[in-house]
Amino acid sequence: MTVEGTTERVLRLLALLQRRASWTAAELSAELGVTDRSVRRDVERLRALGYPVHAAPGVGGGYQLGAGTRLPPLLLDDEEAIATAVSLRLASGGTVAGAGEAALRALAKLDQVMPPRLRAEVRAVHGATETLVGPGVEIDAELLVTLARACRDAVRVRFRYAARGGDERERTVEPVRMVTTGRRWYLMAWDTDRDDWRTFRLDRMREATATTWRFRPREHPDPVAYVQQSVTGAPYRYVARVRLHAPPARVRELVPPQAGRVEDDGDGWCVLVAGGDDLDWLAVHVARLGFDAQILDPPELREAATRLAHRIASMATPD
């Protein structure tokens, strides 16, 4: 095989190792169409380039790309390079503590090695985009990395968690996915102590560490839907269900996912589910949407809307 052919195969091997946590030699041989011996040689070539490829012997063994003493070059295809560059540009105004300066440094390095055609595409996307950033809670980048690795490697995480009332307890969970609403970050995980799924706000976590306890991933709800349901209802004193005469898509444009959940009710109607601690506040925000509305739950919200209507009517009545 030519030098070009060997180089291409080594790059394909690197891409496979970056795709998932572990591969057996047989799996890599099948993917690359070569012998186990060729796979071993290509692994040695990657190690010589600075990629720490770990090998575990035995039937259950395999190859895994580990962390080394230095960061070797990354292998990105065109789509990944564009997505990474755009994300780094947006990260400077994000909610990850300390990410702004680091994102700019990484972007400068990536921009230096990107082909001119890709660099032009990235700048076109950035030039046509404006970011509206509202007040959010900054999250430690190290915490994000710890949880992301635990989700990927299916290992339990232990941390101290401050509940809404202020009580702080140690929790041990089996993490599945992180979900961000733009203002806050949440972790969906199986709580081993409560034997049920739970949602955790990352800004309430302290001393998070990944354990060596691996778990078998279990069937789970859709993380985005589960977190949305949790943050729009469970933390609040009141959970309102209001039927609106409007298409669901139109209401979703007006109500961010962290503020309410919109369900299709057919015939041009939808149901908005939103939580709050103040009934007057809920009534005002429903009225401000500007659609015909029917309050389904709770009954106290109907009473609050009636009182609010009387107050507004009296304000409009001349002396």
Solvent accessible surface area in square Angstrom, and as a share of the most:
residue,aa,sasa,rsa
1,M,169,0.76
2,T,87,0.51
3,V,118,0.68
4,E,128,0.57
5,G,21,0.20
6,T,24,0.14
7,T,68,0.40
8,E,109,0.49
9,R,27,0.10
10,V,9,0.05
11,L,79,0.39
12,R,108,0.40
13,L,0,0.00
14,L,4,0.02
15,A,38,0.29
16,L,9,0.05
17,L,5,0.02
18,Q,69,0.31
19,R,164,0.60
20,R,105,0.38
21,A,37,0.29
22,S,58,0.37
23,W,11,0.04
24,T,50,0.29
25,A,31,0.24
26,A,70,0.54
27,E,67,0.30
28,L,0,0.00
29,S,14,0.09
30,A,84,0.65
31,E,83,0.37
32,L,13,0.06
33,G,68,0.66
34,V,33,0.19
35,T,87,0.51
36,D,62,0.32
37,R,147,0.54
38,S,26,0.17
39,V,0,0.00
40,R,126,0.46
41,R,122,0.45
42,D,0,0.00
43,V,2,0.01
44,E,96,0.43
45,R,99,0.36
46,L,1,0.01
47,R,88,0.32
48,A,88,0.68
49,L,103,0.51
50,G,20,0.19
51,Y,12,0.05
52,P,30,0.19
53,V,4,0.02
54,H,98,0.44
55,A,60,0.46
56,A,59,0.45
57,P,128,0.81
58,G,65,0.63
59,V,160,0.92
60,G,83,0.80
61,G,12,0.12
62,G,12,0.12
63,Y,22,0.08
64,Q,66,0.29
65,L,48,0.24
66,G,23,0.22
67,A,93,0.72
68,G,41,0.40
69,T,149,0.87
70,R,143,0.52
71,L,147,0.73
72,P,17,0.11
73,P,97,0.61
74,L,117,0.58
75,L,52,0.26
76,L,62,0.31
77,D,80,0.42
78,D,60,0.31
79,E,144,0.64
80,E,83,0.37
81,A,7,0.06
82,I,36,0.18
83,A,58,0.45
84,T,49,0.29
85,A,1,0.00
86,V,30,0.17
87,S,65,0.42
88,L,33,0.16
89,R,50,0.18
90,L,77,0.39
91,A,33,0.25
92,S,59,0.38
93,G,39,0.37
94,G,44,0.43
95,T,19,0.11
96,V,32,0.18
97,A,35,0.27
98,G,67,0.64
99,A,18,0.14
100,G,21,0.21
101,E,122,0.55
102,A,44,0.34
103,A,6,0.04
104,L,102,0.51
105,R,135,0.49
106,A,41,0.32
107,L,19,0.09
108,A,63,0.49
109,K,144,0.61
110,L,28,0.14
111,D,30,0.15
112,Q,146,0.65
113,V,114,0.66
114,M,10,0.04
115,P,55,0.34
116,P,101,0.63
117,R,140,0.51
118,L,7,0.03
119,R,50,0.18
120,A,61,0.47
121,E,84,0.38
122,V,4,0.02
123,R,126,0.46
124,A,65,0.50
125,V,67,0.39
126,H,75,0.34
127,G,65,0.63
128,A,90,0.69
129,T,60,0.35
130,E,164,0.73
131,T,81,0.47
132,L,180,0.90
133,V,83,0.48
134,G,43,0.41
135,P,112,0.71
136,G,38,0.36
137,V,48,0.28
138,E,118,0.53
139,I,4,0.02
140,D,81,0.42
141,A,40,0.31
142,E,128,0.58
143,L,24,0.12
144,L,22,0.11
145,V,68,0.39
146,T,29,0.17
147,L,0,0.00
148,A,46,0.36
149,R,134,0.49
150,A,0,0.00
151,C,33,0.20
152,R,152,0.55
153,D,27,0.14
154,A,18,0.14
155,V,16,0.09
156,R,54,0.20
157,V,0,0.00
158,R,97,0.35
159,F,2,0.01
160,R,73,0.27
161,Y,20,0.08
162,A,28,0.21
163,A,47,0.37
164,R,134,0.49
165,G,78,0.75
166,G,53,0.51
167,D,98,0.51
168,E,58,0.26
169,R,149,0.54
170,E,95,0.43
171,R,24,0.09
172,T,23,0.14
173,V,0,0.00
174,E,5,0.02
175,P,2,0.01
176,V,28,0.16
177,R,127,0.46
178,M,40,0.18
179,V,19,0.11
180,T,69,0.40
181,T,28,0.16
182,G,54,0.52
183,R,82,0.30
184,R,59,0.21
185,W,49,0.17
186,Y,15,0.06
187,L,0,0.00
188,M,0,0.00
189,A,0,0.00
190,W,36,0.13
191,D,0,0.00
192,T,39,0.23
193,D,100,0.52
194,R,89,0.33
195,D,99,0.51
196,D,64,0.33
197,W,27,0.09
198,R,84,0.31
199,T,32,0.18
200,F,3,0.01
201,R,46,0.17
202,L,2,0.01
203,D,46,0.24
204,R,57,0.21
205,M,15,0.07
206,R,116,0.42
207,E,115,0.52
208,A,24,0.18
209,T,77,0.45
210,A,53,0.41
211,T,26,0.15
212,T,139,0.81
213,W,148,0.52
214,R,156,0.57
215,F,26,0.11
216,R,211,0.77
217,P,97,0.61
218,R,100,0.37
219,E,166,0.74
220,H,78,0.35
221,P,52,0.33
222,D,85,0.44
223,P,9,0.06
224,V,94,0.54
225,A,53,0.41
226,Y,52,0.20
227,V,1,0.01
228,Q,41,0.18
229,Q,101,0.45
230,S,24,0.15
231,V,11,0.06
232,T,1,0.00
233,G,9,0.08
234,A,85,0.66
235,P,49,0.31
236,Y,78,0.30
237,R,179,0.65
238,Y,40,0.15
239,V,62,0.36
240,A,2,0.02
241,R,87,0.32
242,V,1,0.01
243,R,57,0.21
244,L,0,0.00
245,H,92,0.41
246,A,3,0.02
247,P,80,0.50
248,P,23,0.14
249,A,65,0.51
250,R,108,0.40
251,V,0,0.00
252,R,127,0.46
253,E,125,0.56
254,L,73,0.37
255,V,17,0.10
256,P,60,0.38
257,P,76,0.48
258,Q,41,0.18
259,A,44,0.34
260,G,2,0.02
261,R,51,0.19
262,V,12,0.07
263,E,64,0.29
264,D,103,0.53
265,D,65,0.34
266,G,32,0.31
267,D,141,0.73
268,G,41,0.39
269,W,40,0.14
270,C,0,0.00
271,V,8,0.05
272,L,9,0.05
273,V,6,0.04
274,A,13,0.10
275,G,6,0.05
276,G,4,0.04
277,D,71,0.37
278,D,74,0.39
279,L,25,0.13
280,D,52,0.27
281,W,116,0.41
282,L,4,0.02
283,A,8,0.06
284,V,54,0.31
285,H,75,0.34
286,V,17,0.10
287,A,72,0.56
288,R,183,0.67
289,L,30,0.15
290,G,65,0.63
291,F,51,0.21
292,D,98,0.51
293,A,49,0.38
294,Q,85,0.38
295,I,38,0.19
296,L,57,0.29
297,D,58,0.30
298,P,21,0.13
299,P,75,0.47
300,E,75,0.33
301,L,1,0.00
302,R,111,0.40
303,E,100,0.45
304,A,0,0.00
305,A,31,0.24
306,T,72,0.42
307,R,114,0.42
308,L,25,0.13
309,A,56,0.44
310,H,125,0.56
311,R,106,0.39
312,I,97,0.49
313,A,59,0.46
314,S,75,0.48
315,M,159,0.71
316,A,82,0.64
317,T,87,0.51
318,P,115,0.72
319,D,193,1.00
